[in-house]
Amino acid sequence: MLVRLPKKTSDLETAFDAWWAAQTDDFRSTHDELEHRRGFKAGFTAGRKKTAKRYTFMTGKMKITIWAADVGSARALAVKEADRRFHEYGLKPPKAGWSLRLLGTAHHEP
């Protein structure tokens, strides 16, 4: 059974909402908010992660995306993220540890 947690407001959403609210009514009425949100998200994420690569791991059915400088630190952060997700549901992580499989790597070129 899949348990959904309430969504938290991220820095990205807060920054976009502030930017969107700063635009004129004329601008907001003639432009699509969702389209601008996608573009804002891409630029905001790339700007914050200038020196980091994006690593995506899979463990069981759980996919974990991590931004880190190298695969070793990404793997360590992925283990912490998997533990955190399990603790949110009141579950214990596996005793043998996580079996992480690297799905892909991406790097932002400035």
Gaussian input, Z-matrix of N, CA and C with variables (Angstrom, degrees):
# hf/3-21g

backbone

0 1
 N
 C     1     B1
 C     2     B2     1     A1
 N     3     B3     2     A2     1     D1
 C     4     B4     3     A3     2     D2
 C     5     B5     4     A4     3     D3
 N     6     B6     5     A5     4     D4
 C     7     B7     6     A6     5     D5
 C     8     B8     7     A7     6     D6
 N     9     B9     8     A8     7     D7
 C    10    B10     9     A9     8     D8
 C    11    B11    10    A10     9     D9
 N    12    B12    11    A11    10    D10
 C    13    B13    12    A12    11    D11
 C    14    B14    13    A13    12    D12
 N    15    B15    14    A14    13    D13
 C    16    B16    15    A15    14    D14
 C    17    B17    16    A16    15    D15
 N    18    B18    17    A17    16    D16
 C    19    B19    18    A18    17    D17
 C    20    B20    19    A19    18    D18
 N    21    B21    20    A20    19    D19
 C    22    B22    21    A21    20    D20
 C    23    B23    22    A22    21    D21
 N    24    B24    23    A23    22    D22
 C    25    B25    24    A24    23    D23
 C    26    B26    25    A25    24    D24
 N    27    B27    26    A26    25    D25
 C    28    B28    27    A27    26    D26
 C    29    B29    28    A28    27    D27
 N    30    B30    29    A29    28    D28
 C    31    B31    30    A30    29    D29
 C    32    B32    31    A31    30    D30
 N    33    B33    32    A32    31    D31
 C    34    B34    33    A33    32    D32
 C    35    B35    34    A34    33    D33
 N    36    B36    35    A35    34    D34
 C    37    B37    36    A36    35    D35
 C    38    B38    37    A37    36    D36
 N    39    B39    38    A38    37    D37
 C    40    B40    39    A39    38    D38
 C    41    B41    40    A40    39    D39
 N    42    B42    41    A41    40    D40
 C    43    B43    42    A42    41    D41
 C    44    B44    43    A43    42    D42
 N    45    B45    44    A44    43    D43
 C    46    B46    45    A45    44    D44
 C    47    B47    46    A46    45    D45
 N    48    B48    47    A47    46    D46
 C    49    B49    48    A48    47    D47
 C    50    B50    49    A49    48    D48
 N    51    B51    50    A50    49    D49
 C    52    B52    51    A51    50    D50
 C    53    B53    52    A52    51    D51
 N    54    B54    53    A53    52    D52
 C    55    B55    54    A54    53    D53
 C    56    B56    55    A55    54    D54
 N    57    B57    56    A56    55    D55
 C    58    B58    57    A57    56    D56
 C    59    B59    58    A58    57    D57
 N    60    B60    59    A59    58    D58
 C    61    B61    60    A60    59    D59
 C    62    B62    61    A61    60    D60
 N    63    B63    62    A62    61    D61
 C    64    B64    63    A63    62    D62
 C    65    B65    64    A64    63    D63
 N    66    B66    65    A65    64    D64
 C    67    B67    66    A66    65    D65
 C    68    B68    67    A67    66    D66
 N    69    B69    68    A68    67    D67
 C    70    B70    69    A69    68    D68
 C    71    B71    70    A70    69    D69
 N    72    B72    71    A71    70    D70
 C    73    B73    72    A72    71    D71
 C    74    B74    73    A73    72    D72
 N    75    B75    74    A74    73    D73
 C    76    B76    75    A75    74    D74
 C    77    B77    76    A76    75    D75
 N    78    B78    77    A77    76    D76
 C    79    B79    78    A78    77    D77
 C    80    B80    79    A79    78    D78
 N    81    B81    80    A80    79    D79
 C    82    B82    81    A81    80    D80
 C    83    B83    82    A82    81    D81
 N    84    B84    83    A83    82    D82
 C    85    B85    84    A84    83    D83
 C    86    B86    85    A85    84    D84
 N    87    B87    86    A86    85    D85
 C    88    B88    87    A87    86    D86
 C    89    B89    88    A88    87    D87
 N    90    B90    89    A89    88    D88
 C    91    B91    90    A90    89    D89
 C    92    B92    91    A91    90    D90
 N    93    B93    92    A92    91    D91
 C    94    B94    93    A93    92    D92
 C    95    B95    94    A94    93    D93
 N    96    B96    95    A95    94    D94
 C    97    B97    96    A96    95    D95
 C    98    B98    97    A97    96    D96
 N    99    B99    98    A98    97    D97
 C   100   B100    99    A99    98    D98
 C   101   B101   100   A100    99    D99
 N   102   B102   101   A101   100   D100
 C   103   B103   102   A102   101   D101
 C   104   B104   103   A103   102   D102
 N   105   B105   104   A104   103   D103
 C   106   B106   105   A105   104   D104
 C   107   B107   106   A106   105   D105
 N   108   B108   107   A107   106   D106
 C   109   B109   108   A108   107   D107
 C   110   B110   109   A109   108   D108
 N   111   B111   110   A110   109   D109
 C   112   B112   111   A111   110   D110
 C   113   B113   112   A112   111   D111
 N   114   B114   113   A113   112   D112
 C   115   B115   114   A114   113   D113
 C   116   B116   115   A115   114   D114
 N   117   B117   116   A116   115   D115
 C   118   B118   117   A117   116   D116
 C   119   B119   118   A118   117   D117
 N   120   B120   119   A119   118   D118
 C   121   B121   120   A120   119   D119
 C   122   B122   121   A121   120   D120
 N   123   B123   122   A122   121   D121
 C   124   B124   123   A123   122   D122
 C   125   B125   124   A124   123   D123
 N   126   B126   125   A125   124   D124
 C   127   B127   126   A126   125   D125
 C   128   B128   127   A127   126   D126
 N   129   B129   128   A128   127   D127
 C   130   B130   129   A129   128   D128
 C   131   B131   130   A130   129   D129
 N   132   B132   131   A131   130   D130
 C   133   B133   132   A132   131   D131
 C   134   B134   133   A133   132   D132
 N   135   B135   134   A134   133   D133
 C   136   B136   135   A135   134   D134
 C   137   B137   136   A136   135   D135
 N   138   B138   137   A137   136   D136
 C   139   B139   138   A138   137   D137
 C   140   B140   139   A139   138   D138
 N   141   B141   140   A140   139   D139
 C   142   B142   141   A141   140   D140
 C   143   B143   142   A142   141   D141
 N   144   B144   143   A143   142   D142
 C   145   B145   144   A144   143   D143
 C   146   B146   145   A145   144   D144
 N   147   B147   146   A146   145   D145
 C   148   B148   147   A147   146   D146
 C   149   B149   148   A148   147   D147
 N   150   B150   149   A149   148   D148
 C   151   B151   150   A150   149   D149
 C   152   B152   151   A151   150   D150
 N   153   B153   152   A152   151   D151
 C   154   B154   153   A153   152   D152
 C   155   B155   154   A154   153   D153
 N   156   B156   155   A155   154   D154
 C   157   B157   156   A156   155   D155
 C   158   B158   157   A157   156   D156
 N   159   B159   158   A158   157   D157
 C   160   B160   159   A159   158   D158
 C   161   B161   160   A160   159   D159
 N   162   B162   161   A161   160   D160
 C   163   B163   162   A162   161   D161
 C   164   B164   163   A163   162   D162
 N   165   B165   164   A164   163   D163
 C   166   B166   165   A165   164   D164
 C   167   B167   166   A166   165   D165
 N   168   B168   167   A167   166   D166
 C   169   B169   168   A168   167   D167
 C   170   B170   169   A169   168   D168
 N   171   B171   170   A170   169   D169
 C   172   B172   171   A171   170   D170
 C   173   B173   172   A172   171   D171
 N   174   B174   173   A173   172   D172
 C   175   B175   174   A174   173   D173
 C   176   B176   175   A175   174   D174
 N   177   B177   176   A176   175   D175
 C   178   B178   177   A177   176   D176
 C   179   B179   178   A178   177   D177
 N   180   B180   179   A179   178   D178
 C   181   B181   180   A180   179   D179
 C   182   B182   181   A181   180   D180
 N   183   B183   182   A182   181   D181
 C   184   B184   183   A183   182   D182
 C   185   B185   184   A184   183   D183
 N   186   B186   185   A185   184   D184
 C   187   B187   186   A186   185   D185
 C   188   B188   187   A187   186   D186
 N   189   B189   188   A188   187   D187
 C   190   B190   189   A189   188   D188
 C   191   B191   190   A190   189   D189
 N   192   B192   191   A191   190   D190
 C   193   B193   192   A192   191   D191
 C   194   B194   193   A193   192   D192
 N   195   B195   194   A194   193   D193
 C   196   B196   195   A195   194   D194
 C   197   B197   196   A196   195   D195
 N   198   B198   197   A197   196   D196
 C   199   B199   198   A198   197   D197
 C   200   B200   199   A199   198   D198
 N   201   B201   200   A200   199   D199
 C   202   B202   201   A201   200   D200
 C   203   B203   202   A202   201   D201
 N   204   B204   203   A203   202   D202
 C   205   B205   204   A204   203   D203
 C   206   B206   205   A205   204   D204
 N   207   B207   206   A206   205   D205
 C   208   B208   207   A207   206   D206
 C   209   B209   208   A208   207   D207
 N   210   B210   209   A209   208   D208
 C   211   B211   210   A210   209   D209
 C   212   B212   211   A211   210   D210
 N   213   B213   212   A212   211   D211
 C   214   B214   213   A213   212   D212
 C   215   B215   214   A214   213   D213
 N   216   B216   215   A215   214   D214
 C   217   B217   216   A216   215   D215
 C   218   B218   217   A217   216   D216
 N   219   B219   218   A218   217   D217
 C   220   B220   219   A219   218   D218
 C   221   B221   220   A220   219   D219
 N   222   B222   221   A221   220   D220
 C   223   B223   222   A222   221   D221
 C   224   B224   223   A223   222   D222
 N   225   B225   224   A224   223   D223
 C   226   B226   225   A225   224   D224
 C   227   B227   226   A226   225   D225
 N   228   B228   227   A227   226   D226
 C   229   B229   228   A228   227   D227
 C   230   B230   229   A229   228   D228
 N   231   B231   230   A230   229   D229
 C   232   B232   231   A231   230   D230
 C   233   B233   232   A232   231   D231
 N   234   B234   233   A233   232   D232
 C   235   B235   234   A234   233   D233
 C   236   B236   235   A235   234   D234
 N   237   B237   236   A236   235   D235
 C   238   B238   237   A237   236   D236
 C   239   B239   238   A238   237   D237
 N   240   B240   239   A239   238   D238
 C   241   B241   240   A240   239   D239
 C   242   B242   241   A241   240   D240
 N   243   B243   242   A242   241   D241
 C   244   B244   243   A243   242   D242
 C   245   B245   244   A244   243   D243
 N   246   B246   245   A245   244   D244
 C   247   B247   246   A246   245   D245
 C   248   B248   247   A247   246   D246
 N   249   B249   248   A248   247   D247
 C   250   B250   249   A249   248   D248
 C   251   B251   250   A250   249   D249
 N   252   B252   251   A251   250   D250
 C   253   B253   252   A252   251   D251
 C   254   B254   253   A253   252   D252
 N   255   B255   254   A254   253   D253
 C   256   B256   255   A255   254   D254
 C   257   B257   256   A256   255   D255
 N   258   B258   257   A257   256   D256
 C   259   B259   258   A258   257   D257
 C   260   B260   259   A259   258   D258
 N   261   B261   260   A260   259   D259
 C   262   B262   261   A261   260   D260
 C   263   B263   262   A262   261   D261
 N   264   B264   263   A263   262   D262
 C   265   B265   264   A264   263   D263
 C   266   B266   265   A265   264   D264
 N   267   B267   266   A266   265   D265
 C   268   B268   267   A267   266   D266
 C   269   B269   268   A268   267   D267
 N   270   B270   269   A269   268   D268
 C   271   B271   270   A270   269   D269
 C   272   B272   271   A271   270   D270
 N   273   B273   272   A272   271   D271
 C   274   B274   273   A273   272   D272
 C   275   B275   274   A274   273   D273
 N   276   B276   275   A275   274   D274
 C   277   B277   276   A276   275   D275
 C   278   B278   277   A277   276   D276
 N   279   B279   278   A278   277   D277
 C   280   B280   279   A279   278   D278
 C   281   B281   280   A280   279   D279
 N   282   B282   281   A281   280   D280
 C   283   B283   282   A282   281   D281
 C   284   B284   283   A283   282   D282
 N   285   B285   284   A284   283   D283
 C   286   B286   285   A285   284   D284
 C   287   B287   286   A286   285   D285
 N   288   B288   287   A287   286   D286
 C   289   B289   288   A288   287   D287
 C   290   B290   289   A289   288   D288
 N   291   B291   290   A290   289   D289
 C   292   B292   291   A291   290   D290
 C   293   B293   292   A292   291   D291
 N   294   B294   293   A293   292   D292
 C   295   B295   294   A294   293   D293
 C   296   B296   295   A295   294   D294
 N   297   B297   296   A296   295   D295
 C   298   B298   297   A297   296   D296
 C   299   B299   298   A298   297   D297
 N   300   B300   299   A299   298   D298
 C   301   B301   300   A300   299   D299
 C   302   B302   301   A301   300   D300
 N   303   B303   302   A302   301   D301
 C   304   B304   303   A303   302   D302
 C   305   B305   304   A304   303   D303
 N   306   B306   305   A305   304   D304
 C   307   B307   306   A306   305   D305
 C   308   B308   307   A307   306   D306
 N   309   B309   308   A308   307   D307
 C   310   B310   309   A309   308   D308
 C   311   B311   310   A310   309   D309
 N   312   B312   311   A311   310   D310
 C   313   B313   312   A312   311   D311
 C   314   B314   313   A313   312   D312
 N   315   B315   314   A314   313   D313
 C   316   B316   315   A315   314   D314
 C   317   B317   316   A316   315   D315
 N   318   B318   317   A317   316   D316
 C   319   B319   318   A318   317   D317
 C   320   B320   319   A319   318   D318
 N   321   B321   320   A320   319   D319
 C   322   B322   321   A321   320   D320
 C   323   B323   322   A322   321   D321
 N   324   B324   323   A323   322   D322
 C   325   B325   324   A324   323   D323
 C   326   B326   325   A325   324   D324
 N   327   B327   326   A326   325   D325
 C   328   B328   327   A327   326   D326
 C   329   B329   328   A328   327   D327

   B1=1.4466
   B2=1.5231
   B3=1.2953
   B4=1.4532
   B5=1.5189
   B6=1.3275
   B7=1.4547
   B8=1.5221
   B9=1.2991
   B10=1.4663
   B11=1.5293
   B12=1.3234
   B13=1.4577
   B14=1.5165
   B15=1.3272
   B16=1.4645
   B17=1.5215
   B18=1.3189
   B19=1.4599
   B20=1.5263
   B21=1.3371
   B22=1.4546
   B23=1.5289
   B24=1.3131
   B25=1.4500
   B26=1.5219
   B27=1.3272
   B28=1.4592
   B29=1.5232
   B30=1.3335
   B31=1.4653
   B32=1.5226
   B33=1.3250
   B34=1.4564
   B35=1.5237
   B36=1.3096
   B37=1.4678
   B38=1.5204
   B39=1.3208
   B40=1.4587
   B41=1.5252
   B42=1.3380
   B43=1.4668
   B44=1.5243
   B45=1.3455
   B46=1.4576
   B47=1.5297
   B48=1.3140
   B49=1.4677
   B50=1.5271
   B51=1.3386
   B52=1.4683
   B53=1.5263
   B54=1.3394
   B55=1.4680
   B56=1.5245
   B57=1.3187
   B58=1.4752
   B59=1.5321
   B60=1.3187
   B61=1.4669
   B62=1.5284
   B63=1.3399
   B64=1.4645
   B65=1.5337
   B66=1.3451
   B67=1.4660
   B68=1.5326
   B69=1.3132
   B70=1.4704
   B71=1.5216
   B72=1.3168
   B73=1.4659
   B74=1.5218
   B75=1.3267
   B76=1.4631
   B77=1.5311
   B78=1.3238
   B79=1.4612
   B80=1.5254
   B81=1.3413
   B82=1.4664
   B83=1.5235
   B84=1.3281
   B85=1.4619
   B86=1.5285
   B87=1.3392
   B88=1.4649
   B89=1.5242
   B90=1.3253
   B91=1.4632
   B92=1.5262
   B93=1.3230
   B94=1.4537
   B95=1.5363
   B96=1.3142
   B97=1.4668
   B98=1.5251
   B99=1.3263
   B100=1.4650
   B101=1.5245
   B102=1.3210
   B103=1.4660
   B104=1.5290
   B105=1.3149
   B106=1.4628
   B107=1.5203
   B108=1.3272
   B109=1.4636
   B110=1.5320
   B111=1.3400
   B112=1.4695
   B113=1.5256
   B114=1.3258
   B115=1.4579
   B116=1.5272
   B117=1.3194
   B118=1.4637
   B119=1.5261
   B120=1.3314
   B121=1.4598
   B122=1.5184
   B123=1.3204
   B124=1.4657
   B125=1.5259
   B126=1.3218
   B127=1.4571
   B128=1.5162
   B129=1.3147
   B130=1.4612
   B131=1.5270
   B132=1.3233
   B133=1.4601
   B134=1.5213
   B135=1.3219
   B136=1.4648
   B137=1.5287
   B138=1.3015
   B139=1.4558
   B140=1.5184
   B141=1.3104
   B142=1.4694
   B143=1.5222
   B144=1.3147
   B145=1.4648
   B146=1.5324
   B147=1.3227
   B148=1.4606
   B149=1.5214
   B150=1.3103
   B151=1.4613
   B152=1.5208
   B153=1.3050
   B154=1.4659
   B155=1.5265
   B156=1.3174
   B157=1.4606
   B158=1.5216
   B159=1.3257
   B160=1.4684
   B161=1.5219
   B162=1.3214
   B163=1.4614
   B164=1.5179
   B165=1.3227
   B166=1.4635
   B167=1.5235
   B168=1.3237
   B169=1.4642
   B170=1.5189
   B171=1.3232
   B172=1.4542
   B173=1.5200
   B174=1.3223
   B175=1.4611
   B176=1.5227
   B177=1.3107
   B178=1.4617
   B179=1.5167
   B180=1.3244
   B181=1.4646
   B182=1.5200
   B183=1.3288
   B184=1.4637
   B185=1.5282
   B186=1.3298
   B187=1.4577
   B188=1.5252
   B189=1.3412
   B190=1.4586
   B191=1.5236
   B192=1.3232
   B193=1.4582
   B194=1.5211
   B195=1.3308
   B196=1.4641
   B197=1.5249
   B198=1.3289
   B199=1.4621
   B200=1.5267
   B201=1.3501
   B202=1.4650
   B203=1.5290
   B204=1.3375
   B205=1.4618
   B206=1.5234
   B207=1.3411
   B208=1.4611
   B209=1.5244
   B210=1.3308
   B211=1.4626
   B212=1.5332
   B213=1.3278
   B214=1.4679
   B215=1.5183
   B216=1.3243
   B217=1.4665
   B218=1.5281
   B219=1.3303
   B220=1.4686
   B221=1.5228
   B222=1.3234
   B223=1.4705
   B224=1.5298
   B225=1.3290
   B226=1.4757
   B227=1.5298
   B228=1.3395
   B229=1.4676
   B230=1.5261
   B231=1.3336
   B232=1.4619
   B233=1.5305
   B234=1.3206
   B235=1.4726
   B236=1.5264
   B237=1.3350
   B238=1.4677
   B239=1.5263
   B240=1.3327
   B241=1.4659
   B242=1.5249
   B243=1.3296
   B244=1.4667
   B245=1.5285
   B246=1.3292
   B247=1.4688
   B248=1.5275
   B249=1.3427
   B250=1.4646
   B251=1.5235
   B252=1.3241
   B253=1.4695
   B254=1.5209
   B255=1.3241
   B256=1.4599
   B257=1.5247
   B258=1.3291
   B259=1.4697
   B260=1.5296
   B261=1.3399
   B262=1.4699
   B263=1.5227
   B264=1.3248
   B265=1.4628
   B266=1.5163
   B267=1.3319
   B268=1.4586
   B269=1.5127
   B270=1.3194
   B271=1.4647
   B272=1.5158
   B273=1.3379
   B274=1.4511
   B275=1.5314
   B276=1.3343
   B277=1.4597
   B278=1.5248
   B279=1.3224
   B280=1.4719
   B281=1.5285
   B282=1.3247
   B283=1.4681
   B284=1.5240
   B285=1.3219
   B286=1.4672
   B287=1.5225
   B288=1.3182
   B289=1.4553
   B290=1.5221
   B291=1.3109
   B292=1.4581
   B293=1.5245
   B294=1.3190
   B295=1.4596
   B296=1.5304
   B297=1.3261
   B298=1.4624
   B299=1.5216
   B300=1.3223
   B301=1.4660
   B302=1.5285
   B303=1.3259
   B304=1.4559
   B305=1.5248
   B306=1.3337
   B307=1.4635
   B308=1.5187
   B309=1.3213
   B310=1.4575
   B311=1.5135
   B312=1.3442
   B313=1.4518
   B314=1.5165
   B315=1.3159
   B316=1.4636
   B317=1.5213
   B318=1.3291
   B319=1.4630
   B320=1.5160
   B321=1.3242
   B322=1.4673
   B323=1.5183
   B324=1.3167
   B325=1.4578
   B326=1.5304
   B327=1.3362
   B328=1.4676
   B329=1.5182
   A1=108.70
   A2=116.41
   A3=121.93
   A4=109.88
   A5=115.79
   A6=121.56
   A7=107.80
   A8=117.37
   A9=121.46
   A10=109.68
   A11=114.74
   A12=120.52
   A13=108.89
   A14=118.36
   A15=119.76
   A16=110.74
   A17=115.70
   A18=121.26
   A19=110.20
   A20=115.62
   A21=121.54
   A22=108.48
   A23=116.94
   A24=121.07
   A25=108.71
   A26=116.27
   A27=120.85
   A28=110.82
   A29=115.70
   A30=120.99
   A31=110.31
   A32=115.67
   A33=120.99
   A34=111.10
   A35=116.66
   A36=120.24
   A37=111.23
   A38=116.39
   A39=120.70
   A40=110.62
   A41=116.72
   A42=121.00
   A43=110.84
   A44=117.07
   A45=119.19
   A46=110.76
   A47=116.63
   A48=119.87
   A49=111.32
   A50=116.65
   A51=120.06
   A52=110.37
   A53=116.84
   A54=120.87
   A55=110.51
   A56=116.69
   A57=121.35
   A58=110.47
   A59=116.83
   A60=120.60
   A61=111.33
   A62=117.46
   A63=121.19
   A64=112.33
   A65=116.87
   A66=119.77
   A67=109.70
   A68=115.01
   A69=119.92
   A70=110.31
   A71=116.60
   A72=120.82
   A73=110.78
   A74=116.73
   A75=120.99
   A76=110.64
   A77=116.93
   A78=121.82
   A79=110.29
   A80=116.18
   A81=120.29
   A82=112.32
   A83=117.27
   A84=119.34
   A85=112.36
   A86=117.73
   A87=120.15
   A88=113.68
   A89=118.34
   A90=121.60
   A91=110.57
   A92=114.94
   A93=121.86
   A94=110.15
   A95=116.46
   A96=120.86
   A97=111.84
   A98=118.40
   A99=120.81
   A100=111.64
   A101=116.67
   A102=120.47
   A103=110.33
   A104=116.57
   A105=120.30
   A106=111.41
   A107=117.69
   A108=121.28
   A109=110.33
   A110=116.89
   A111=120.21
   A112=111.13
   A113=116.64
   A114=120.29
   A115=111.95
   A116=116.47
   A117=121.72
   A118=109.98
   A119=116.48
   A120=121.22
   A121=110.85
   A122=117.37
   A123=121.11
   A124=110.80
   A125=117.30
   A126=120.59
   A127=112.73
   A128=116.83
   A129=122.03
   A130=110.14
   A131=116.90
   A132=121.67
   A133=110.82
   A134=116.81
   A135=120.26
   A136=110.70
   A137=117.81
   A138=121.48
   A139=113.33
   A140=116.77
   A141=120.53
   A142=112.03
   A143=117.53
   A144=121.54
   A145=111.49
   A146=117.89
   A147=121.65
   A148=113.73
   A149=118.44
   A150=120.72
   A151=113.13
   A152=117.83
   A153=120.87
   A154=111.41
   A155=114.63
   A156=121.48
   A157=107.76
   A158=115.10
   A159=120.35
   A160=108.16
   A161=116.35
   A162=123.03
   A163=108.33
   A164=115.90
   A165=120.90
   A166=108.56
   A167=114.90
   A168=121.82
   A169=109.59
   A170=114.93
   A171=121.58
   A172=107.35
   A173=115.74
   A174=120.92
   A175=106.79
   A176=116.66
   A177=120.49
   A178=109.09
   A179=116.83
   A180=121.44
   A181=111.81
   A182=117.03
   A183=121.67
   A184=109.96
   A185=115.47
   A186=121.65
   A187=107.83
   A188=116.25
   A189=122.04
   A190=108.57
   A191=116.69
   A192=121.92
   A193=108.64
   A194=115.63
   A195=122.75
   A196=109.03
   A197=116.46
   A198=122.46
   A199=107.20
   A200=116.46
   A201=120.13
   A202=109.62
   A203=115.53
   A204=121.18
   A205=112.40
   A206=117.45
   A207=119.82
   A208=109.86
   A209=115.39
   A210=120.03
   A211=111.78
   A212=118.37
   A213=120.63
   A214=112.57
   A215=115.67
   A216=118.59
   A217=110.34
   A218=117.12
   A219=120.28
   A220=110.56
   A221=116.28
   A222=120.28
   A223=110.45
   A224=116.77
   A225=120.67
   A226=110.62
   A227=116.82
   A228=119.82
   A229=111.78
   A230=117.16
   A231=120.93
   A232=110.74
   A233=116.83
   A234=120.42
   A235=109.66
   A236=116.48
   A237=119.81
   A238=111.26
   A239=116.69
   A240=120.41
   A241=111.16
   A242=117.30
   A243=120.73
   A244=110.38
   A245=116.68
   A246=120.66
   A247=110.84
   A248=115.95
   A249=120.60
   A250=111.33
   A251=116.36
   A252=120.10
   A253=111.00
   A254=117.59
   A255=120.29
   A256=111.12
   A257=116.59
   A258=120.19
   A259=111.44
   A260=118.04
   A261=120.56
   A262=111.42
   A263=116.04
   A264=120.72
   A265=112.76
   A266=116.85
   A267=120.78
   A268=112.57
   A269=117.65
   A270=122.42
   A271=110.13
   A272=115.96
   A273=120.66
   A274=108.83
   A275=117.46
   A276=119.94
   A277=110.80
   A278=118.37
   A279=119.88
   A280=112.24
   A281=116.51
   A282=121.14
   A283=111.52
   A284=117.05
   A285=121.34
   A286=112.28
   A287=117.22
   A288=120.63
   A289=111.31
   A290=114.95
   A291=121.13
   A292=110.44
   A293=115.50
   A294=121.62
   A295=106.84
   A296=116.22
   A297=121.38
   A298=110.43
   A299=115.24
   A300=121.52
   A301=107.51
   A302=116.86
   A303=121.44
   A304=109.35
   A305=116.31
   A306=120.91
   A307=112.12
   A308=116.55
   A309=118.28
   A310=112.58
   A311=113.63
   A312=122.07
   A313=108.20
   A314=116.90
   A315=121.23
   A316=107.70
   A317=115.82
   A318=120.84
   A319=108.29
   A320=115.37
   A321=120.99
   A322=109.10
   A323=117.66
   A324=122.69
   A325=109.08
   A326=118.30
   A327=120.23
   A328=112.50
   D1=131.56
   D2=-178.90
   D3=-89.56
   D4=125.65
   D5=179.24
   D6=-105.44
   D7=124.70
   D8=179.45
   D9=-100.86
   D10=131.33
   D11=176.92
   D12=-93.49
   D13=154.16
   D14=177.73
   D15=-63.13
   D16=141.32
   D17=-177.82
   D18=-72.58
   D19=137.56
   D20=178.74
   D21=-99.53
   D22=148.22
   D23=177.42
   D24=-78.28
   D25=126.21
   D26=-178.42
   D27=-94.52
   D28=170.39
   D29=175.66
   D30=-59.98
   D31=-37.03
   D32=179.65
   D33=-61.71
   D34=-48.39
   D35=-179.22
   D36=-64.32
   D37=-40.09
   D38=178.32
   D39=-63.66
   D40=-43.72
   D41=179.96
   D42=-65.85
   D43=-42.23
   D44=179.70
   D45=-65.23
   D46=-45.30
   D47=-179.36
   D48=-59.90
   D49=-39.05
   D50=177.78
   D51=-66.71
   D52=-42.10
   D53=179.26
   D54=-65.03
   D55=-45.56
   D56=-178.30
   D57=-63.65
   D58=-40.35
   D59=179.56
   D60=-67.14
   D61=-26.65
   D62=-179.60
   D63=-77.65
   D64=-13.71
   D65=-179.74
   D66=-76.70
   D67=156.28
   D68=-179.96
   D69=-71.26
   D70=159.41
   D71=177.61
   D72=-61.70
   D73=-36.82
   D74=178.93
   D75=-62.23
   D76=-43.88
   D77=179.09
   D78=-62.56
   D79=-47.46
   D80=-177.68
   D81=-65.02
   D82=-33.33
   D83=-178.65
   D84=-75.65
   D85=-22.72
   D86=-177.61
   D87=-102.36
   D88=-1.28
   D89=-179.30
   D90=-125.90
   D91=148.54
   D92=-179.31
   D93=-82.69
   D94=121.61
   D95=-177.56
   D96=-63.52
   D97=-42.26
   D98=-178.05
   D99=-64.72
   D100=-37.51
   D101=178.45
   D102=-65.14
   D103=-44.63
   D104=178.20
   D105=-67.91
   D106=-32.79
   D107=178.23
   D108=-62.93
   D109=-42.09
   D110=178.70
   D111=-62.85
   D112=-45.68
   D113=179.08
   D114=-64.95
   D115=-41.12
   D116=178.79
   D117=-62.63
   D118=-42.14
   D119=-179.57
   D120=-61.46
   D121=-44.49
   D122=-179.43
   D123=-62.53
   D124=-47.25
   D125=-179.72
   D126=-67.48
   D127=-40.65
   D128=-178.90
   D129=-63.90
   D130=-45.38
   D131=-178.69
   D132=-66.52
   D133=-46.65
   D134=-179.15
   D135=-63.96
   D136=-38.12
   D137=-179.80
   D138=-67.11
   D139=-33.23
   D140=-179.02
   D141=-81.57
   D142=-20.01
   D143=-174.74
   D144=-115.74
   D145=45.21
   D146=-172.93
   D147=-58.52
   D148=-42.11
   D149=-175.23
   D150=-102.33
   D151=1.66
   D152=-175.23
   D153=-102.91
   D154=152.44
   D155=173.13
   D156=-103.33
   D157=155.21
   D158=177.70
   D159=-98.78
   D160=123.39
   D161=178.16
   D162=-114.38
   D163=135.11
   D164=177.88
   D165=-117.59
   D166=124.62
   D167=179.83
   D168=-116.02
   D169=156.09
   D170=176.04
   D171=-127.46
   D172=132.45
   D173=172.71
   D174=-136.65
   D175=114.43
   D176=-172.48
   D177=62.97
   D178=-124.47
   D179=177.40
   D180=-99.92
   D181=2.64
   D182=-176.10
   D183=-93.87
   D184=127.00
   D185=176.01
   D186=-103.86
   D187=132.21
   D188=-177.08
   D189=-126.31
   D190=123.72
   D191=177.22
   D192=-108.28
   D193=129.13
   D194=-175.11
   D195=-130.44
   D196=140.95
   D197=172.06
   D198=-103.54
   D199=121.62
   D200=-178.86
   D201=-154.61
   D202=168.07
   D203=-178.24
   D204=-77.05
   D205=-33.56
   D206=-179.80
   D207=-146.02
   D208=169.00
   D209=-173.96
   D210=-67.19
   D211=-31.97
   D212=179.30
   D213=-64.48
   D214=-47.09
   D215=178.98
   D216=-70.52
   D217=-31.58
   D218=177.44
   D219=-65.22
   D220=-41.01
   D221=179.16
   D222=-64.03
   D223=-41.78
   D224=178.81
   D225=-64.27
   D226=-41.94
   D227=177.62
   D228=-66.92
   D229=-34.66
   D230=178.87
   D231=-66.07
   D232=-38.00
   D233=177.05
   D234=-63.48
   D235=-43.80
   D236=178.34
   D237=-63.37
   D238=-40.20
   D239=179.43
   D240=-66.18
   D241=-41.24
   D242=177.70
   D243=-62.68
   D244=-43.53
   D245=176.79
   D246=-60.08
   D247=-44.67
   D248=-179.43
   D249=-60.74
   D250=-43.54
   D251=-179.94
   D252=-63.25
   D253=-40.57
   D254=179.13
   D255=-67.10
   D256=-40.83
   D257=-179.99
   D258=-64.92
   D259=-30.38
   D260=177.27
   D261=-60.54
   D262=-33.17
   D263=-179.84
   D264=-92.12
   D265=1.52
   D266=-179.66
   D267=77.89
   D268=21.43
   D269=-179.78
   D270=-103.02
   D271=158.77
   D272=177.37
   D273=-99.95
   D274=141.46
   D275=176.72
   D276=-66.03
   D277=161.60
   D278=179.81
   D279=-61.81
   D280=142.37
   D281=-179.00
   D282=-64.02
   D283=-33.91
   D284=-178.63
   D285=-80.72
   D286=-3.61
   D287=-179.12
   D288=92.00
   D289=176.07
   D290=-177.39
   D291=-88.22
   D292=138.15
   D293=173.96
   D294=-98.89
   D295=94.66
   D296=-175.72
   D297=-92.77
   D298=131.25
   D299=176.58
   D300=-114.39
   D301=124.74
   D302=179.89
   D303=-74.75
   D304=120.47
   D305=179.36
   D306=-91.04
   D307=-38.05
   D308=-177.50
   D309=-171.23
   D310=165.95
   D311=178.95
   D312=-135.45
   D313=140.71
   D314=176.23
   D315=-138.02
   D316=146.27
   D317=-179.92
   D318=-131.98
   D319=134.53
   D320=178.13
   D321=-87.41
   D322=123.23
   D323=175.70
   D324=-97.54
   D325=120.80
   D326=-179.43
   D327=-70.91

